[in-house]
């Protein structure tokens, strides 16, 4: 869904369904059942003076693997106890203490397996609840972006590295202001609820300051100041801010320790490097100085790509970085939506095994 804060669909209640085991795990479970069955058959074959009944304690453990229902290992333990009792009658020459020990072991392991299943199911339920709350907050923060904003055609993509880590710290905003259209793309150093809270602070300050401050560098300074004042926070944010006037004229770019945007102009791709290297937001006071704005010729038909390091630092099997500028130059610079779709497909094909970090992409093309 274009502009969605999270690419994956919320999976509320997924903890209630039995987990899908990998093929190798299913095979190991089958081997476990097979070994228990062979032990019972061997016990019967060796006569009444030998017993292998203690191995039946493994049955509830095997049954508990891959389930979130305590009734499964409990039923397996009951079956194992009945078999132990039957073998005790058959193996009459084996000392009674051996049979009692085997039965006690089966019962103890059964209760342990049931307790383990309950604990795991409870933890997964709590994790699903926390993740759902954080995702809902993130969706509320990262609002849908219209396809057309002032003189710009806009497209946004937010891709999580994996389903278990859908809650990331990438953030973006596109908004009309008295000073034209202003864009923000950032990456919080962190994940989870802490990253969402930091993103909320950045977006809240940006939405207010972008409308009030005519100087985009001053907007960046206010973002830095707001983050630096957060109590007991060690998180920082790399970000790039762009201002595009409604009337024809140059754009303005302020880079706060973020990968430089890429400008597609007349079929060529160039990096929009900052005039002076600047630290991420929340770290400006540590190094001194200020943020500097760069004027950028951004004409009708030009396309500007903002991205996070989830794309810039994607690597292939040989540990080589994805050549973003080179690949972008070989793609058609038409509709931003189509460009981002093609770019993400190319990144996934280059990496092969999936992204290792969340990736946010914001592409704008000037139409006026």
Residue pairs with C-beta under 8 A, 6 or more apart in sequence:
2 144
2 145
2 147
2 155
2 156
2 157
2 337
3 142
3 143
3 144
3 145
3 156
4 139
4 142
4 144
4 158
5 135
5 138
5 139
5 141
5 142
5 158
6 135
6 138
6 139
6 158
6 160
6 166
6 167
7 157
7 158
7 159
7 160
7 166
8 160
8 163
8 166
10 132
10 135
10 136
11 128
11 163
12 128
12 132
13 128
14 128
15 68
15 121
15 124
15 125
15 127
15 128
16 68
18 66
18 67
18 68
18 69
19 66
19 67
19 68
21 29
21 65
21 66
25 65
25 66
26 66
29 62
29 65
29 66
32 58
32 61
32 62
32 65
33 59
33 62
35 55
35 58
36 55
36 56
36 58
36 59
36 62
39 52
39 55
39 56
40 52
40 56
40 83
40 87
42 52
43 50
43 51
43 52
43 53
43 87
43 90
43 91
44 87
44 90
46 52
48 90
48 91
48 92
48 93
48 94
49 91
49 93
49 94
50 91
50 94
51 87
51 88
51 91
51 94
51 98
51 99
51 102
53 83
53 84
53 87
53 88
53 91
53 98
53 99
53 102
54 101
54 102
54 105
56 80
56 83
56 84
56 102
56 106
57 80
57 102
57 105
57 106
57 108
57 109
58 109
59 76
59 77
59 79
59 80
59 106
60 73
60 74
60 76
60 77
60 80
60 106
60 109
60 110
60 113
60 114
61 73
61 109
61 113
62 76
63 72
63 73
63 75
63 76
63 77
63 113
64 72
64 73
64 76
64 113
64 114
64 116
64 117
67 73
67 117
68 117
68 120
68 121
68 124
69 117
69 121
70 114
70 115
70 117
70 118
70 121
72 117
73 110
73 113
73 114
73 117
74 110
74 114
76 110
76 113
77 106
77 107
77 109
77 110
77 111
77 113
77 114
78 110
80 106
80 110
81 103
81 106
81 107
81 110
84 99
84 102
84 103
84 106
85 103
87 99
88 94
88 96
88 99
88 102
88 103
91 99
130 193
131 166
131 167
134 167
134 192
134 193
134 196
135 166
135 167
137 196
137 200
138 167
138 196
138 199
141 171
141 196
141 199
141 200
141 203
142 158
142 171
142 172
142 173
142 199
142 203
143 173
145 154
145 155
145 156
145 172
145 174
146 154
146 174
147 153
147 154
147 155
147 337
148 154
148 367
149 174
149 175
149 176
149 181
150 176
150 180
150 181
150 244
150 246
150 368
151 181
151 244
151 246
151 366
151 367
151 368
152 174
152 181
152 244
152 364
152 365
152 366
152 367
153 335
153 336
153 364
153 365
153 367
154 174
154 336
154 362
154 363
154 364
155 335
155 336
155 337
155 339
155 340
155 361
155 362
155 363
155 364
156 172
156 174
156 340
156 360
156 361
156 362
156 363
157 340
157 341
157 344
157 359
157 360
157 361
158 168
158 170
158 172
158 358
158 359
158 360
158 361
159 310
159 344
159 355
159 358
159 359
159 360
160 166
160 168
160 358
161 168
161 310
161 354
161 355
161 356
161 357
161 358
161 359
162 354
162 355
165 191
165 358
167 191
167 192
167 193
167 195
167 196
168 188
168 191
168 195
168 358
169 187
169 188
169 189
169 190
169 191
169 195
169 196
169 198
169 199
169 235
169 237
169 358
170 185
170 186
170 187
170 188
170 199
170 308
170 310
170 358
170 359
170 360
171 184
171 185
171 186
171 187
171 188
171 199
171 202
171 203
171 237
171 360
172 183
172 184
172 185
172 186
172 306
172 360
172 362
173 182
173 183
173 184
173 203
173 206
173 207
174 181
174 182
174 183
174 184
174 362
174 364
175 181
175 182
175 207
175 210
175 211
177 210
177 211
178 211
179 210
179 214
179 216
179 243
179 245
180 243
180 244
180 245
180 246
181 243
181 244
181 246
182 210
182 216
182 219
182 241
182 242
182 243
182 244
183 241
183 242
183 243
183 244
183 306
183 362
183 364
184 202
184 203
184 206
184 210
184 239
184 240
184 241
184 242
185 239
185 240
185 258
185 306
185 307
185 308
185 360
185 362
186 199
186 202
186 237
186 238
186 239
186 240
186 256
186 258
186 281
186 308
187 237
187 238
187 239
187 258
187 308
187 309
187 310
187 360
188 195
188 198
188 199
188 202
188 235
188 236
188 237
189 235
189 236
189 237
189 238
189 280
190 198
190 235
191 358
194 235
195 235
198 227
198 230
198 233
198 235
198 237
199 237
201 226
201 227
201 230
202 223
202 226
202 227
202 237
202 239
202 281
205 222
205 223
205 226
206 219
206 223
206 241
209 218
209 219
209 222
209 223
210 219
213 219
213 222
215 293
216 241
216 242
216 243
216 252
216 254
216 293
217 254
217 290
217 291
217 292
217 293
219 241
219 254
220 239
220 241
220 254
220 256
220 281
220 291
221 284
221 290
221 291
223 237
223 239
223 256
223 281
224 256
224 281
224 282
224 283
224 284
224 285
224 291
227 233
227 235
227 236
227 237
227 281
227 282
228 282
228 283
228 284
228 285
230 282
233 282
235 282
236 257
236 279
236 280
236 281
236 282
236 283
237 256
237 280
237 281
237 282
238 256
238 257
238 258
238 259
238 280
238 281
238 309
239 256
239 257
239 258
239 280
239 281
240 253
240 254
240 255
240 256
240 258
240 259
240 260
240 261
240 306
241 253
241 254
241 256
242 251
242 252
242 253
242 254
242 261
242 304
242 306
242 364
243 251
243 252
243 253
244 251
244 298
244 364
244 366
245 251
246 368
248 299
248 300
248 368
250 295
250 296
250 297
250 298
251 295
251 296
251 297
251 298
251 304
252 293
252 294
252 295
252 296
253 261
253 272
253 274
253 293
253 294
253 296
254 274
254 291
254 292
254 293
254 294
255 272
255 273
255 274
255 278
255 294
256 278
256 279
256 280
256 281
256 291
257 277
257 278
257 279
257 280
257 281
257 283
258 280
258 308
259 307
259 308
259 309
259 312
260 271
260 272
260 273
260 274
261 271
261 272
261 304
261 305
261 306
261 307
262 269
262 270
262 271
262 272
262 304
262 305
262 307
262 324
262 325
262 328
263 269
263 270
263 271
263 272
263 296
263 298
263 302
263 303
263 304
263 305
264 302
264 303
264 304
264 305
264 328
264 329
264 333
265 297
265 299
265 302
267 329
267 333
268 329
269 325
269 328
269 329
270 325
271 325
272 294
272 296
272 304
274 292
274 294
275 292
275 294
276 289
276 292
278 284
278 289
278 291
278 292
279 286
279 287
284 290
284 291
298 304
298 366
299 366
300 366
300 367
300 368
301 365
301 366
302 365
302 366
303 333
303 336
303 339
303 363
303 364
303 365
303 366
304 363
304 364
304 365
304 366
305 328
305 339
305 361
305 362
305 363
306 361
306 362
306 363
307 324
307 359
307 360
307 361
307 362
308 357
308 358
308 359
308 360
308 361
309 357
310 355
310 356
310 357
310 358
310 359
310 360
311 322
311 324
311 343
311 347
311 359
311 361
312 321
312 322
312 324
313 321
313 322
313 357
314 321
314 322
314 347
314 350
314 351
314 355
314 356
314 357
314 359
315 321
315 322
315 351
315 356
316 322
316 350
316 351
316 352
317 352
317 353
322 347
322 350
322 351
327 343
327 346
327 350
328 343
331 339
331 342
331 343
331 346
332 338
332 339
332 342
333 339
333 365
335 365
336 363
336 364
336 365
339 363
340 361
340 363
343 361
344 359
344 361
347 355
347 359
348 354
348 355
